[in-house]
């Protein structure tokens, strides 16, 4: 009889430990999900730049790929997390343009 009680207590302690561990991981998963949405938003912005690669509008001021300083976009990933996407475009010697992008969010 004593062995059954001891086994039940050990099982309950192990089950409580597993439950505590999984419930503590939940906030981290939510934060990671928001950060992933921010990164996908930046990827979407890069994908939209493909339509701006056109010889007829290459040097227009309305072209988002025209080198003109840093551009900032604030994206709300969810009700608790917003991220800032900064990018700038630089001409190189081969008349190509390099895009430098930084995605940041509060920790």
C-alpha positions as CSV (number, residue, x, y, z in Angstrom):
1,X,0.0,0.0,0.0
2,X,2.8,2.4,0.8
3,X,4.4,1.7,-2.5
4,X,1.2,2.8,-4.3
5,X,1.0,6.0,-2.4
6,X,4.7,6.9,-3.1
7,X,4.3,6.0,-6.7
8,X,1.2,8.2,-7.0
9,X,3.0,11.1,-5.3
10,X,6.0,10.8,-7.6
11,X,3.7,10.7,-10.6
12,X,1.8,13.8,-9.5
13,X,5.0,15.7,-8.9
14,X,6.3,14.7,-12.4
15,X,2.9,15.7,-14.0
16,X,2.9,19.0,-12.2
17,X,6.5,19.7,-13.4
18,X,5.6,19.0,-17.0
19,X,2.5,21.2,-16.8
20,X,4.5,24.0,-15.3
21,X,7.1,23.8,-18.0
22,X,4.6,23.8,-20.8
23,X,2.7,26.8,-19.4
24,X,5.9,28.8,-18.9
25,X,6.9,28.2,-22.6
26,X,3.6,29.8,-23.9
27,X,4.6,33.5,-23.6
28,X,7.9,32.8,-25.5
29,X,6.0,31.1,-28.3
30,X,3.6,34.1,-28.6
31,X,6.6,36.6,-28.8
32,X,8.4,34.4,-31.3
33,X,5.2,34.3,-33.5
34,X,5.0,38.1,-33.5
35,X,8.7,38.4,-34.4
36,X,8.1,36.0,-37.3
37,X,5.2,38.0,-38.5
38,X,7.5,41.1,-38.5
39,X,10.1,39.2,-40.6
40,X,7.4,38.1,-43.1
41,X,6.3,41.7,-43.4
42,X,9.8,42.7,-44.3
43,X,10.0,39.9,-46.8
44,X,6.7,41.1,-48.4
45,X,8.1,44.6,-48.7
46,X,11.2,43.2,-50.5
47,X,8.9,41.2,-52.8
48,X,6.9,44.4,-53.7
49,X,10.1,46.1,-54.8
50,X,10.3,43.6,-57.7
51,X,7.6,45.6,-59.5
52,X,9.8,48.7,-59.2
53,X,12.5,47.2,-61.3
54,X,11.5,48.9,-64.6
55,X,13.7,51.0,-66.9
56,X,11.0,53.5,-67.5
57,X,10.6,54.4,-63.8
58,X,14.2,53.5,-62.6
59,X,15.1,57.1,-61.7
60,X,11.7,58.5,-60.9
61,X,11.3,60.1,-57.5
62,X,8.2,57.9,-56.9
63,X,10.3,54.7,-57.3
64,X,10.9,53.2,-53.8
65,X,14.2,51.9,-55.1
66,X,15.6,55.4,-55.7
67,X,18.4,56.2,-53.3
68,X,17.0,58.9,-51.1
69,X,17.8,58.2,-47.4
70,X,16.3,55.8,-44.9
71,X,12.7,54.8,-45.2
72,X,10.8,53.7,-42.1
73,X,7.8,51.5,-41.9
74,X,6.0,50.6,-38.6
75,X,4.2,47.3,-38.8
76,X,1.8,46.2,-36.0
77,X,2.3,42.4,-35.8
78,X,-0.4,42.1,-33.2
79,X,-2.0,44.1,-30.4
80,X,1.1,43.9,-28.2
81,X,4.0,44.0,-30.7
82,X,4.9,46.5,-33.3
83,X,8.1,46.4,-35.3
84,X,10.1,48.9,-37.2
85,X,11.4,48.2,-40.7
86,X,14.1,50.5,-41.9
87,X,15.6,50.3,-45.3
88,X,17.8,52.3,-47.6
89,X,19.0,51.9,-51.1
90,X,22.5,52.6,-52.4
91,X,23.8,52.8,-56.0
92,X,26.9,50.7,-56.7
93,X,29.5,51.1,-59.4
94,X,27.7,48.7,-61.8
95,X,24.5,50.8,-61.8
96,X,22.8,48.2,-59.7
97,X,21.1,49.2,-56.4
98,X,21.6,47.5,-53.1
99,X,18.9,47.4,-50.5
100,X,19.9,47.3,-46.8
101,X,17.1,46.4,-44.4
102,X,16.8,46.3,-40.7
103,X,13.9,44.9,-38.7
104,X,13.7,45.7,-35.0
105,X,11.1,45.1,-32.3
106,X,11.0,45.7,-28.5
107,X,12.1,42.8,-26.3
